[in-house]
């Protein structure tokens, strides 16, 4: 009985280098590791080479395969099964293995489930873990430069110098001093007029914490602002700002790797998951900062409801400002949004824009902060660890 290599014959077409005209031909072994291509019409040898010098294209279903020769010629055939035997003779079985996987829908389905599961696990657990490590490894000089640039940009675009009386600023800084002296986190507290930013406070990676005048005016007692300070210190201590930047970068890289390109429709589909995942990370950061603040509040006999009350007032302020922004004809009463007593009047008069139910539906995934009901429940009821 003839050896297997002597029985191999592959029919196909032959292309000379740089010539589009095809010639009917067949390929066969002339020894165990050498092959030749022969013209079917007259038996002329068109090429001869070792199997190791032959480049064979990957199999894609039952489409034609190309066999490339070193001199630039090409042999093309639909006889995929016999070509797979050539690969086996070359000691390359992986291509056939991949084809077997691709040709069975059950295996494709399992691979899809594993692919999606791996992607979800990486986004849910892998990215935050890596970003956290990177945030603490990052040199402080880089964080300082980023923070200085961010504050300078905000001062040039949104913020303006504080309009609070200097005496009030000094009084608040004196009350904050005990809490701002963190062993591993130098804290620098500043005040700004928020403008369009409104009642807010934010922390930068270098330990700078900015309170807007509007937030100070909304507070009814110093403990509320101290609670906000501790919350922002929590962001600094846990490097949330740096982590957020790292996570954004890692998510973009992962999306590019999964989608395969960054153009056209691919950008549209990969953009939304990134936004939603980033907002999920942001909510986690807020919860972690709340727990950090709660520990310090409890150790200093400050009740958690102080932070919860101010958060509720900030929400009312946002709804009040939104209401008057829609009153193009008459917004003369908009100053009511700026103080606790004014907010109560606005609430009684119905001058608050209607809000969607909190924490319900897909929209809750687009919120960058946990809803206030959830935060109040934690701040008022939870015992700090």
C-alpha positions in Angstrom: 0.0 0.0 0.0 1.3 3.5 -0.9 2.3 5.8 1.8 -0.2 8.6 2.5 2.0 11.4 1.0 2.2 9.5 -2.3 -1.6 9.6 -2.6 -2.0 13.4 -2.0 -3.2 15.3 -5.0 -4.8 18.8 -4.7 -6.6 20.3 -7.7 -6.7 24.1 -8.0 -5.5 27.1 -10.0 -2.0 28.6 -10.4 -1.1 32.3 -10.5 2.4 33.5 -11.6 3.7 36.5 -9.7 2.2 39.7 -11.0 -0.1 37.9 -13.5 -3.8 37.8 -13.0 -4.4 35.0 -15.5 -5.0 31.6 -13.8 -3.9 28.2 -15.0 -5.6 24.9 -14.1 -3.1 22.9 -12.1 -2.7 20.3 -9.3 -0.3 19.9 -6.4 1.3 16.6 -5.4 4.1 15.2 -3.3 7.4 14.2 -4.9 8.8 13.1 -1.6 7.5 13.1 2.0 8.7 16.7 2.6 8.7 18.1 -1.0 5.9 19.0 -3.4 5.5 20.2 -6.9 2.7 22.0 -8.9 1.9 20.6 -12.3 0.0 22.2 -15.2 -3.1 20.0 -15.9 -3.1 20.7 -19.6 0.4 19.6 -20.6 2.0 18.2 -17.4 4.6 20.9 -17.2 6.1 21.4 -13.8 5.2 24.9 -12.6 7.0 24.9 -9.2 8.8 22.7 -6.8 9.7 23.3 -3.2 10.0 21.9 0.3 6.9 21.9 2.5 8.8 24.1 5.0 9.1 26.8 2.3 5.4 26.8 1.7 3.1 29.4 3.4 -0.5 28.2 3.8 -3.3 30.6 4.6 -5.6 29.8 7.6 -8.9 28.0 6.9 -12.1 30.0 6.9 -15.1 27.7 6.6 -15.0 26.1 3.2 -13.7 29.1 1.3 -10.6 28.7 -1.0 -7.2 28.5 0.5 -4.0 30.1 -0.8 -0.6 28.4 -0.8 2.2 31.0 -1.3 5.6 30.1 -2.8 8.9 32.0 -2.1 9.2 33.3 -5.6 5.8 35.1 -5.3 3.6 32.5 -7.1 0.3 31.4 -5.6 -1.7 28.1 -5.7 -5.4 28.3 -4.8 -7.7 25.4 -4.0 -11.0 24.5 -2.4 -9.7 21.1 -1.3 -9.4 22.2 2.4 -9.3 18.7 3.8 -6.3 17.6 1.8 -4.5 21.0 2.4 -5.0 20.3 6.1 -3.1 17.1 5.6 -0.2 19.2 4.2 -0.3 21.2 7.4 -0.2 18.0 9.5 2.8 16.9 7.4 4.4 20.2 8.2 3.7 19.6 11.9 1.2 22.4 12.0 -2.1 21.1 13.5 -3.3 24.3 15.2 -5.1 25.7 12.1 -7.1 22.5 11.8 -7.9 22.5 15.5 -9.2 26.1 15.2 -11.4 25.2 12.2 -12.9 22.3 14.2 -13.8 24.7 17.0 -15.3 27.3 14.6 -17.4 24.7 12.7 -19.3 23.5 15.8 -21.9 26.1 17.0 -22.0 24.5 20.5 -18.3 25.3 21.0 -18.7 28.8 19.5 -21.5 29.4 21.9 -19.4 28.3 24.9 -16.5 30.4 23.7 -18.9 33.4 23.4 -20.1 32.9 27.0 -16.5 32.6 28.3 -15.5 35.7 26.3 -18.3 37.8 27.7 -17.8 36.4 31.2 -14.1 37.2 31.1 -14.8 40.7 29.8 -17.3 41.3 32.6 -14.9 39.9 35.3 -12.1 42.1 34.0 -14.3 45.3 34.0 -15.9 44.5 37.4 -12.9 43.3 39.3 -9.7 43.3 37.3 -9.8 47.0 36.2 -10.5 48.4 39.7 -7.8 46.2 41.3 -5.2 47.2 38.7 -6.1 50.9 38.8 -5.9 50.9 42.6 -2.4 49.4 42.6 -1.3 51.9 39.9 -2.8 54.8 41.8 -0.7 54.1 44.9 2.4 53.4 42.8 2.2 56.7 40.9 4.8 59.2 42.0 3.3 62.1 44.0 5.0 64.6 41.6 2.7 63.5 38.8 -0.4 63.8 41.0 0.7 67.3 42.1 1.1 68.4 38.6 -2.2 67.0 37.5 -4.0 68.7 40.5 -2.4 72.1 39.9 -3.3 71.9 36.2 -6.9 70.9 37.0 -7.4 73.7 39.6 -5.9 76.3 37.3 -8.1 75.2 34.4 -11.2 75.4 36.7 -10.2 78.8 38.0 -9.9 80.0 34.4 -13.3 78.6 33.2 -15.8 77.9 36.0 -14.6 79.0 39.4 -13.9 82.5 40.6 -12.4 84.0 43.9 -14.5 83.3 47.0 -16.9 86.0 48.0 -17.2 84.7 51.6 -16.0 87.2 54.2 -12.4 86.5 55.2 -13.5 86.2 58.9 -15.9 83.4 57.9 -13.2 81.6 55.9 -10.8 81.8 58.9 -13.4 80.5 61.3 -14.2 77.5 59.1 -10.5 76.8 58.6 -10.0 76.8 62.3 -12.9 74.3 62.8 -11.4 72.2 60.0 -7.9 72.2 61.3 -8.2 69.2 63.7 -9.7 67.0 60.9 -7.5 68.2 58.1 -4.3 67.1 59.9 -4.0 63.6 58.3 -0.8 61.6 59.0 -0.2 60.5 55.4 -2.3 63.0 53.5 -1.4 66.7 53.5 -4.7 68.6 53.1 -5.0 72.1 51.7 -8.5 73.6 52.0 -9.5 76.4 49.7 -12.8 78.4 49.0 -14.1 79.4 45.6 -17.3 80.9 44.2 -18.8 78.0 42.3 -20.8 79.8 39.6 -22.4 77.2 37.3 -20.8 74.5 39.5 -23.2 75.5 42.3 -23.1 74.0 45.8 -20.3 71.6 45.7 -17.0 70.4 47.1 -14.3 68.4 45.4 -10.9 66.9 46.2 -7.8 66.9 43.9 -5.2 64.1 44.0 -2.6 66.3 45.8 -4.9 66.8 48.8 -6.4 70.2 47.8 -10.1 70.3 48.8 -12.2 73.1 47.4 -15.5 74.3 49.0 -17.7 76.5 47.0 -19.4 79.5 48.6 -22.8 78.1 47.6 -22.2 74.9 49.6 -21.1 76.9 52.7 -24.3 79.0 52.5 -26.4 75.8 52.3 -25.0 74.4 55.6 -27.0 75.1 58.7 -24.3 74.1 61.2 -20.4 73.5 61.0 -20.8 69.8 61.6 -22.3 69.5 58.1 -19.3 71.1 56.5 -16.9 69.0 58.7 -18.7 65.9 57.4 -18.2 67.0 53.8 -14.5 67.7 54.5 -14.1 64.1 55.9 -15.9 62.7 52.9 -13.5 64.6 50.6 -10.5 63.5 52.6 -11.7 60.0 52.1 -11.4 60.6 48.3 -7.8 61.8 48.8 -6.8 59.0 51.1 -8.1 56.3 48.8 -6.6 58.1 45.7 -10.0 58.0 44.0 -9.1 60.8 41.6 -6.0 59.0 40.3 -7.9 55.7 40.3 -10.6 57.2 38.1 -8.1 58.4 35.5 -6.4 55.0 35.5 -9.7 53.1 35.2 -10.8 55.3 32.3 -7.6 54.6 30.5 -7.8 50.8 31.1 -11.4 50.6 30.0 -10.6 52.4 26.7 -7.7 50.0 26.1 -9.9 47.0 26.9 -12.7 48.2 24.7 -10.2 48.7 21.8 -8.9 45.2 22.3 -12.4 43.6 22.4 -13.8 45.6 19.5 -10.7 45.5 17.4 -10.8 49.1 16.2 -11.7 52.6 17.3 -13.4 54.0 14.3 -17.0 54.6 13.2 -19.7 52.5 14.7 -17.3 50.7 17.0 -16.7 53.9 18.9 -20.4 54.4 19.4 -20.9 50.9 20.9 -17.9 50.9 23.1 -18.4 54.4 24.4 -21.6 53.7 26.3 -20.3 50.7 28.4 -17.3 52.8 29.4 -19.5 55.6 30.6 -21.7 53.2 32.5 -18.8 51.3 34.1 -17.1 54.6 35.0 -20.2 55.8 36.8 -20.5 52.5 38.6 -16.9 52.9 39.8 -17.7 56.5 40.8 -20.6 55.3 42.9 -18.3 52.8 44.6 -15.8 55.6 45.3 -18.6 57.7 46.9 -19.7 54.8 49.1 -16.1 54.3 50.2 -15.6 58.0 51.0 -18.9 58.0 53.0 -17.7 55.1 55.1 -14.3 56.8 55.6 -16.1 60.0 56.8 -18.5 58.0 59.0 -15.6 56.4 60.9 -14.1 59.8 61.7 -17.4 61.3 62.5 -18.3 58.6 65.0 -14.8 58.9 66.6 -15.4 62.6 67.1 -19.1 62.3 68.3 -20.5 63.8 65.0 -23.7 62.1 63.9 -24.0 60.7 60.4 -27.2 62.6 59.7 -25.3 65.9 59.4 -23.8 64.7 56.1 -27.1 63.2 55.0 -29.0 66.4 55.7 -26.6 68.5 53.7 -26.7 66.0 50.8 -30.5 66.4 50.8 -30.2 70.1 50.8 -27.8 70.0 47.8 -30.3 67.9 45.9 -33.1 70.4 46.6 -30.7 73.2 45.5 -30.1 71.5 42.2 -33.9 71.0 41.7 -34.6 74.6 42.6 -31.9 76.0 40.3 -33.2 73.7 37.5 -36.8 75.0 38.1 -35.8 78.7 37.8 -33.5 78.0 34.8 -36.7 77.0 32.9 -38.5 80.2 34.0 -37.3 82.5 31.3 -39.8 85.2 32.0 -39.5 85.4 35.8 -36.6 84.0 37.9 -36.4 86.9 40.3 -37.0 84.5 43.2 -34.0 82.2 42.3 -32.0 83.5 45.3 -34.3 81.3 47.4 -32.2 78.3 46.1 -29.1 79.6 47.9 -30.1 79.2 51.6 -31.8 76.5 53.8 -34.7 78.8 54.7 -35.1 79.8 51.0 -35.2 76.2 49.9 -38.0 75.5 52.4 -40.0 78.3 50.9 -39.3 77.1 47.4 -40.4 73.6 48.4 -43.7 74.9 49.9 -44.4 76.9 46.7 -43.6 74.0 44.5 -40.6 75.7 42.9 -38.6 72.5 42.5 -38.3 70.7 39.3 -39.8 67.2 39.4 -37.4 64.4 39.9 -37.4 60.8 38.7 -37.8 58.1 41.3 -34.4 57.5 42.7 -32.5 54.2 42.2 -35.1 52.8 39.8 -34.7 51.7 36.2 -31.8 51.8 33.9 -31.3 55.6 34.5 -29.8 54.8 38.0 -26.9 53.2 36.2 -26.0 56.6 34.7 -25.9 58.4 38.0 -22.4 59.0 39.2 -23.4 59.1 42.9 -25.6 56.7 44.9 -29.0 58.0 45.5 -29.6 60.1 48.7 -32.0 57.6 50.3 -29.3 54.9 50.1 -26.6 57.2 51.5 -28.9 58.4 54.3 -29.7 54.8 55.3 -26.0 54.0 55.5 -25.0 57.3 57.3 -27.7 57.2 59.9 -28.1 53.5 60.6 -24.7 51.9 59.9 -22.2 51.5 62.7 -18.8 52.7 61.5 -16.2 50.0 61.2 
